[in-house]
Amino acid sequence: MTTLPLSRRASPDLFTRVVDGIAAFFDAVAEGRRIAARYEQLSRLSDAALARRGLTRGDIARVAVAGR
């Protein structure tokens, strides 16, 4: 008896690629919101509070993106 695969396509079909692209977009939006929240949280700290964390105002953007 011979069996045939249901699909011989090696690459994802168009629908799968579109869904994956949409999911990646929303993942990126969520990451952007997390970065913005970290930035807001750090920017509200006093210089003394930042110093206790070993940071300066100039470090806020880098730390927000890095997620430290």
TANOR-V11766 format. One record per residue. PHI is phi as a letter, one per 40 degrees, with the letter a starting at -180 (none if undefined). D_LAST is the distance of its C-alpha to the last C-alpha in Angstrom with 2 decimals. Layout:
PHI	D_LAST
PHI	D_LAST
//
This chain:
none	59.37
b	56.90
b	53.49
b	51.64
c	47.94
c	47.11
a	45.07
b	45.30
c	42.45
c	39.83
c	37.31
c	35.92
c	38.24
d	37.63
d	36.73
c	34.00
c	32.53
c	32.65
c	31.01
c	28.24
c	27.74
c	27.64
c	25.13
c	22.85
c	23.33
c	22.35
c	19.25
c	18.24
c	19.18
c	17.11
c	13.94
c	14.97
c	15.43
c	12.00
c	10.61
c	13.47
c	12.86
c	9.34
c	11.15
d	14.10
c	12.55
c	11.06
c	14.30
c	16.41
c	15.39
c	17.94
c	17.65
c	18.23
c	15.45
c	12.98
c	14.75
c	14.38
c	10.60
g	11.56
b	11.00
b	13.80
d	14.65
c	14.57
c	10.85
d	10.15
c	10.88
c	8.94
c	5.55
c	7.07
c	8.13
c	5.52
g	3.77
c	0.00
//
